[in-house]
Amino acid sequence: MVDKYDEFSEKSGITGLERPEFPVDVGEMYEGERIRKPDMYLEFGGMNVNKKWELVLTRPKDQLEDGKITIIGPDLSEMTPGGSYPIGILVEVAGDKVEKDLEGVLERKVHYFTNYIDGVMHLNQRYDIWIRISKRAYQKGLNSLVWIGKILAWLYKSSFPVIEKIQITIYTEKAKVEELFPTAMDTWSKRDDRARTLKDEEVNEFYTCAMCQSFAPSHTCVITPNRIGLCGSVSWFDARAAYNIDPNGPNFPIPKGECLDPIKGIYEGINKVVQEKSLGTIKSISLYSMFDNPHTSCGCFEGIAFYIPEVDGIGIVHRDFKGQTVNGLTFSSMAGHTSGGTQNPGFNGIAIEYLRSSKFLQADGGWERVVWVPSEIKERVKDSIPKHIFDKVATEVECKTIGELKEFLKSREHPVVSRWKVEEVKEVPKEEVKEEAPEVVLPTQLPTGIEIPTQGGIRIILKNVKITAEKVIIKREKS
């Protein structure tokens, strides 16, 4: 194990009074930069690495050594180019005005600030992080994680004057990353538990987060007590605390205004703000529906709620799920139709914590409409799934195809089965029966540019269209 230690003194610019010298440029203009695999020197986290995390904790001032940057494990120059490696980033902060409520917001800034570095790409948050460093940045001198620690320390202290001390430890040793992973999960769980105590009806204002608008200009994340940010790391309490210390930052309050629809979660105040922030692209959003003007998504959502027309049900998939879901599509293929700040009925970016909300997709049936969930997520949120539904929701263990899913739902008497319309077919002599392809029942509104997987030799590709209908049945007849 390599244990490196570096002092980043005030003279080097940690106070934010003077910009330090870094081997690469640092600034907001690099936010949103994408690094493709051919241009990548190496990467941390992502789907090829099981354990990765980033965590911000508040500490008493006497427990921190200001400017201390520590690397535990191999550094960049000791790694094989092109590889994928585990990583854990621990940022500890202290100050008289640094409250524990700030941890979630400061933690989200790891994503924000890392993307300020020219030649570095950071995606997602908490346990889903994915970091790439370009060959160009490495050749320029970004050849140690100490530099990333220094840049983060400087950006934190220059952006948040309330931070009096900061200490950063970056873990790359696999055993250590895995050892501290449960501690990080426990910290996030306690934060989320607190946020569940408040309801949307009990507050006068919601909050928004514009942190990801560089990735999706028409997207504005609306954060309420019952609907955490899509990234899963910014709760209503977090957003309120962030606004109180930085009124000009990415989080600001939204007066609720008149509630136009309490079931779908449509508020006059929200509609006004999203119209302004999207320059009129988005007119209205429903907080609790994935079909009627659903909430937009950036690209940092933890999971996707997706419509399964063949059973008129809803599936859930998270970012780390490998392979195809029950509808034949992968997370990445559905993510392309979910992200970008557009409204695509039938696809909704969500935080895993939202699955625990009492208002989870309540306009669409909530958990009584959910038919398929990865086993890992089902286990994680099992305490929040209604007991009468739990055994009726399939996972990849029981069902890998639509056909298997249909049989499973019927055998378990899932509530969604009652939604199916059974057509009486007139019996005809056996020799006159013609083989038909299975019916493909489309949702009442379809997103654009999606290929619908079907059976029976039919492929349907819809591009730049939106279809609204009570029901569409497509059949193929053989002569």
C-alpha positions in Angstrom: 0.0 0.0 0.0 1.2 3.5 -0.9 0.5 6.2 1.6 1.3 9.7 0.3 1.0 12.9 2.2 1.1 16.4 0.9 0.7 19.7 2.7 -1.3 22.3 0.8 -0.4 25.5 2.7 -2.2 28.8 2.7 0.6 30.3 0.6 -0.4 27.9 -2.1 -3.8 29.5 -2.3 -6.0 27.3 -0.1 -7.6 30.4 1.4 -9.0 31.3 -2.0 -7.3 34.8 -1.9 -4.9 33.9 -4.6 -5.3 31.4 -7.4 -2.7 28.6 -7.1 -0.7 27.2 -10.0 -2.1 23.9 -11.3 -0.8 21.8 -14.2 -4.1 22.1 -16.0 -6.6 24.9 -16.3 -9.6 25.0 -13.9 -12.9 26.8 -14.5 -16.6 26.6 -15.2 -16.0 26.5 -18.9 -14.9 22.9 -18.7 -18.1 21.7 -16.9 -19.9 19.2 -19.1 -16.8 18.0 -20.9 -17.0 14.4 -22.1 -14.0 12.1 -22.3 -14.4 9.2 -24.7 -12.6 5.9 -24.1 -10.0 6.4 -26.8 -9.0 9.7 -25.2 -9.0 8.3 -21.6 -5.8 7.8 -19.6 -7.7 5.8 -17.0 -10.9 5.8 -15.0 -12.2 5.4 -11.5 -15.6 3.8 -10.6 -18.2 3.4 -13.3 -20.0 0.1 -14.1 -16.7 -1.9 -14.2 -16.0 -1.2 -10.5 -18.3 -2.5 -7.7 -17.3 -0.2 -4.9 -16.7 3.5 -5.2 -17.9 6.5 -3.2 -17.5 10.1 -2.3 -18.4 11.5 1.1 -18.3 14.9 2.8 -18.4 15.0 6.6 -18.3 18.0 9.1 -15.8 17.8 11.9 -14.8 19.9 14.9 -12.0 22.3 13.9 -9.5 20.8 16.3 -9.7 17.4 14.5 -8.6 18.7 11.1 -5.3 19.8 9.7 -6.1 22.5 7.2 -4.9 21.7 3.7 -3.8 18.1 4.3 -4.2 16.0 1.2 -3.6 12.2 1.6 -3.6 9.5 -1.0 -4.0 5.9 0.4 -3.2 3.4 -2.3 -1.5 3.6 -5.7 -1.3 7.0 -7.4 -2.0 7.8 -11.1 1.6 7.2 -12.1 1.6 3.8 -10.5 -1.6 2.6 -12.4 -1.8 0.8 -15.7 -3.2 3.2 -18.4 -6.6 2.3 -19.7 -7.7 0.5 -16.5 -10.7 1.0 -14.2 -10.0 1.4 -10.5 -11.9 1.7 -7.2 -11.9 5.1 -5.5 -13.2 6.7 -2.3 -13.0 10.4 -1.8 -13.4 11.7 1.8 -13.7 15.5 2.2 -13.7 16.7 5.8 -14.7 20.3 6.6 -14.9 22.5 9.7 -15.9 26.0 10.6 -18.0 27.9 13.2 -20.8 28.3 10.7 -20.5 24.9 9.0 -23.6 22.9 9.9 -24.2 19.2 9.5 -27.1 20.0 7.2 -24.5 21.2 4.7 -22.9 17.8 4.2 -25.2 16.7 1.4 -24.8 20.0 -0.6 -21.1 20.1 -0.1 -20.9 16.5 -1.2 -22.7 17.2 -4.4 -20.0 19.9 -5.1 -17.4 17.1 -5.6 -19.2 16.4 -8.9 -19.5 20.1 -9.6 -15.9 21.1 -8.8 -14.2 18.0 -10.3 -15.8 18.9 -13.6 -14.2 22.3 -13.5 -10.8 20.6 -14.1 -9.8 20.6 -17.8 -9.4 17.0 -18.9 -11.4 15.4 -16.0 -14.9 14.1 -16.3 -17.0 13.3 -13.3 -20.5 11.7 -13.4 -23.1 10.9 -10.7 -22.7 10.9 -6.9 -22.5 8.9 -3.7 -21.9 5.3 -4.6 -22.4 5.7 -8.3 -19.4 7.9 -9.2 -17.5 7.6 -12.5 -14.3 9.7 -13.1 -12.2 9.8 -16.2 -8.9 11.5 -16.7 -7.8 12.3 -20.2 -4.4 11.4 -21.8 -4.0 15.1 -22.6 -4.4 16.1 -18.9 -2.0 13.5 -17.7 0.6 14.6 -20.3 0.2 18.2 -19.1 1.2 17.1 -15.6 -2.0 16.0 -13.9 -0.1 12.8 -12.9 -1.1 12.6 -9.3 -4.4 12.6 -7.4 -2.8 15.1 -5.0 -3.4 17.7 -7.7 -7.1 16.8 -7.7 -7.1 17.1 -3.9 -5.5 20.5 -4.1 -7.9 21.8 -6.7 -10.9 20.6 -4.7 -9.6 22.1 -1.5 -9.0 25.5 -3.2 -12.5 25.5 -4.9 -14.2 24.6 -1.7 -12.5 27.3 0.4 -12.8 30.0 -2.3 -16.5 29.2 -2.9 -17.6 28.7 0.7 -15.9 31.2 3.1 -17.6 29.5 6.1 -15.2 26.6 5.6 -12.3 27.4 7.8 -10.5 24.1 7.5 -10.5 21.3 4.9 -8.8 17.9 4.8 -9.1 15.5 1.8 -8.3 11.8 1.7 -8.4 9.9 -1.5 -8.5 6.1 -1.3 -7.5 3.9 -4.2 -6.6 0.7 -2.3 -9.4 -1.7 -3.1 -9.6 -3.2 0.4 -9.8 0.2 2.1 -12.4 1.5 -0.4 -14.5 -1.6 0.4 -13.9 -1.4 4.2 -15.2 2.2 4.4 -18.1 1.7 2.0 -20.6 0.6 4.7 -19.7 3.7 6.8 -20.6 5.9 3.8 -23.9 4.0 3.2 -24.8 4.4 6.9 -24.2 8.1 6.7 -26.4 8.5 3.6 -29.1 6.4 5.2 -29.2 8.6 8.3 -29.5 11.7 6.2 -32.3 10.2 4.2 -34.1 9.1 7.3 -34.3 12.6 8.6 -35.6 13.9 5.3 -38.5 11.4 5.4 -40.0 13.1 8.5 -41.3 16.0 6.4 -44.2 16.1 3.9 -44.8 18.4 0.9 -48.0 19.7 2.5 -46.1 20.9 5.6 -43.9 23.4 3.9 -44.6 26.7 2.1 -41.9 26.5 -0.5 -39.9 23.9 -2.4 -36.4 24.3 -3.7 -34.7 23.9 -7.0 -31.2 22.8 -8.0 -29.7 24.1 -11.2 -26.3 22.4 -10.7 -26.7 20.1 -13.7 -28.0 22.7 -16.2 -24.7 22.6 -18.1 -25.5 19.0 -19.0 -29.2 19.6 -19.7 -30.0 23.4 -20.2 -33.8 22.9 -20.1 -33.7 20.8 -16.9 -34.5 22.2 -13.5 -34.5 19.8 -10.6 -37.4 20.5 -8.2 -36.7 19.3 -4.7 -39.5 18.7 -2.2 -39.7 16.9 1.1 -41.4 13.9 -0.7 -39.2 14.1 -3.8 -35.5 14.2 -3.3 -33.2 15.4 -6.1 -32.7 12.9 -9.0 -29.1 12.4 -8.0 -30.2 11.1 -4.6 -27.8 13.4 -2.7 -29.7 16.7 -2.2 -32.8 16.6 0.0 -35.1 19.5 0.8 -33.1 20.1 4.0 -29.9 20.1 2.0 -31.2 22.6 -0.5 -32.5 24.9 2.2 -29.2 24.9 4.0 -27.3 25.6 0.7 -29.5 28.6 -0.1 -29.0 30.0 3.4 -25.3 30.1 3.0 -25.2 31.0 -0.7 -28.3 32.8 -1.9 -26.7 33.2 -5.3 -25.8 29.6 -5.7 -27.6 26.8 -7.7 -30.3 26.2 -5.0 -33.1 28.7 -4.4 -36.6 28.6 -3.1 -39.8 28.1 -5.2 -43.0 29.5 -3.7 -45.5 26.6 -4.1 -48.4 28.8 -5.2 -51.7 27.2 -5.9 -51.8 23.4 -6.0 -53.5 22.7 -9.3 -53.5 18.9 -8.9 -52.6 17.2 -5.5 -52.5 13.7 -7.0 -50.2 14.5 -9.9 -48.3 17.1 -7.9 -48.8 20.1 -10.2 -48.1 23.5 -8.6 -48.5 26.9 -10.1 -45.3 28.1 -8.5 -43.2 25.2 -9.9 -44.7 25.7 -13.4 -43.7 29.4 -13.4 -40.1 28.7 -12.4 -39.5 25.8 -14.8 -40.9 27.8 -17.7 -38.5 30.7 -16.9 -35.5 28.4 -16.4 -36.1 26.4 -19.5 -36.8 29.5 -21.6 -40.3 28.3 -22.3 -39.3 24.8 -23.4 -41.1 23.2 -20.4 -44.6 24.5 -19.6 -45.6 22.2 -16.7 -44.3 19.3 -14.7 -46.0 16.7 -12.5 -44.0 15.7 -9.5 -45.8 12.4 -9.0 -46.4 11.1 -12.5 -44.2 9.6 -15.2 -46.9 9.9 -17.9 -48.5 13.4 -17.7 -45.8 16.1 -18.2 -43.2 14.1 -16.1 -40.4 15.8 -14.3 -37.4 16.4 -16.6 -34.1 14.6 -16.1 -30.4 15.7 -16.5 -28.1 12.7 -16.6 -27.2 12.1 -13.0 -30.3 10.2 -12.0 -29.7 7.1 -9.9 -32.4 5.1 -11.6 -35.1 5.0 -14.3 -38.8 4.2 -14.0 -39.9 2.8 -17.4 -43.2 1.8 -18.8 -43.8 -1.8 -19.9 -46.7 -1.6 -22.3 -47.2 -5.3 -22.7 -48.3 -5.6 -19.1 -49.4 -2.0 -18.5 -46.9 -1.8 -15.6 -43.8 0.0 -14.5 -40.3 -1.3 -14.2 -37.4 0.2 -12.2 -33.7 -0.1 -13.1 -30.6 1.4 -11.4 -27.4 2.6 -13.0 -25.3 -0.3 -11.8 -27.6 -3.0 -13.2 -25.7 -5.0 -15.8 -27.3 -6.5 -18.9 -30.8 -6.2 -20.3 -33.9 -5.5 -18.2 -37.1 -7.4 -18.7 -38.1 -5.2 -21.7 -34.9 -6.1 -23.6 -33.3 -2.7 -23.0 -30.3 -1.8 -20.9 -30.0 1.1 -18.5 -27.7 3.0 -20.9 -30.1 2.6 -23.8 -33.1 3.9 -21.8 -30.9 6.7 -20.3 -30.6 8.2 -23.7 -34.4 8.6 -23.8 -34.6 9.8 -20.2 -31.9 12.5 -20.0 -31.3 15.8 -21.7 -33.9 17.9 -20.0 -36.8 16.7 -22.2 -40.2 15.3 -21.1 -40.5 11.7 -22.4 -43.7 10.1 -21.0 -43.0 6.6 -20.0 -39.4 7.3 -18.9 -38.6 9.1 -15.7 -35.2 9.6 -14.0 -35.5 9.1 -10.3 -33.5 8.8 -7.1 -33.6 5.4 -5.4 -34.7 7.2 -2.2 -37.8 8.4 -4.1 -39.0 4.7 -4.1 -39.5 5.2 -0.3 -41.6 8.3 -0.7 -45.3 8.1 0.2 -46.0 10.0 -3.1 -43.9 7.8 -5.3 -45.6 8.0 -8.7 -48.9 8.1 -6.9 -50.8 9.4 -9.9 -49.8 6.3 -11.9 -50.6 3.8 -9.2 -47.4 3.9 -7.1 -46.1 0.5 -6.0 -49.3 -1.2 -7.1 -48.2 -0.4 -10.7 -44.6 -1.6 -10.3 -44.0 -5.1 -11.8 -40.3 -5.5 -12.1 -37.3 -4.3 -10.0 -33.7 -5.5 -9.8 -33.2 -7.8 -6.8 -30.5 -5.5 -5.4 -32.9 -2.5 -5.3 -35.8 -4.6 -4.1 -33.7 -5.7 -1.1 -32.5 -2.2 -0.4 -35.9 -0.6 -0.2 -37.9 -3.6 1.0 -39.1 -1.8 4.1 -40.9 0.7 1.9 -42.6 -1.7 -0.4 -46.2 -2.4 0.8 -46.3 -5.9 2.3 -49.2 -7.1 0.1 -47.2 -6.1 -3.0 -43.7 -7.3 -2.1 -44.0 -10.9 -3.3 -45.9 -9.8 -6.4 -43.1 -7.7 -7.8 -40.7 -9.6 -10.1 -36.9 -9.3 -10.3 -34.3 -10.5 -12.8 -34.2 -13.7 -10.8 -37.8 -14.7 -11.7 -38.3 -13.0 -15.0 -36.0 -12.2 -17.9 -38.6 -11.8 -20.6 -42.0 -10.2 -21.1 -43.5 -13.6 -21.5 -42.1 -14.8 -18.2 -43.3 -11.5 -16.6 -46.8 -12.0 -17.8 -47.0 -15.5 -16.3 -45.5 -14.4 -13.1 -47.9 -11.5 -12.6 -50.9 -13.7 -13.3 -49.7 -16.4 -10.9 -49.1 -13.9 -8.1 -52.3 -12.0 -8.8 -50.6 -8.7 -9.1 -53.0 -5.7 -9.0 -51.9 -4.7 -12.5 -53.5 -7.8 -14.0 -56.9 -6.2 -13.3 -56.0 -3.4 -15.7 -55.6 -5.8 -18.6 -58.5 -5.9 -21.0 -59.5 -9.3 -22.1 -61.0 -9.5 -25.5 -63.4 -12.4 -26.3 -62.3 -14.2 -29.4 -64.9 -16.1 -31.4 -63.9 -19.8 -31.6 -63.2 -21.0 -35.1 -62.4 -24.5 -36.4 -58.9 -25.5 -35.8 -57.9 -25.6 -39.5 -59.0 -22.0 -39.9 -56.8 -20.6 -37.1 -54.1 -18.3 -38.3 -50.9 -17.7 -36.4 -50.7 -14.1 -35.2 -48.0 -12.1 -33.7 -48.5 -11.0 -30.1 -50.4 -7.7 -29.5 -48.2 -4.7 -28.9 -50.1 -2.3 -26.6 -48.5 1.1 -26.7 -48.6 3.6 -23.8 -51.1 6.5 -24.2 -48.1 8.8 -24.9 -44.9 7.7 -26.4 -41.4 9.3 -26.2 -39.7 10.2 -29.4 -36.8 8.3 -31.0 -37.4 5.0 -29.1 -37.2 1.5 -30.6 -39.9 -0.7 -29.1 -38.8 -4.3 -28.7 -41.5 -6.7 -29.9 -42.0 -10.3 -30.8 -43.2 -12.0 -34.0 -40.8 -10.3 -36.5 -42.1 -6.8 -36.0 -39.8 -3.8 -35.3 -41.2 -0.4 -34.6 -39.0 2.7 -34.5 -40.5 6.1 -33.8 -38.5 9.2 -34.4 -39.5 12.8 -33.8 -43.2 11.9 -33.2 -45.6 11.9 -30.3 -48.6 9.6 -30.4 -51.6 10.1 -28.1 -54.3 7.4 -28.2 -56.5 5.4 -25.9 -55.0 2.2 -27.2 -53.0 1.0 -30.3 -53.0 -2.7 -31.3 -50.6 -3.8 -34.0 -51.0 -7.3 -35.4 -49.3 -9.2 -38.2 -51.5 -11.6 -40.2 -49.9 -14.5 -42.1 -51.7 -15.5 -45.4 
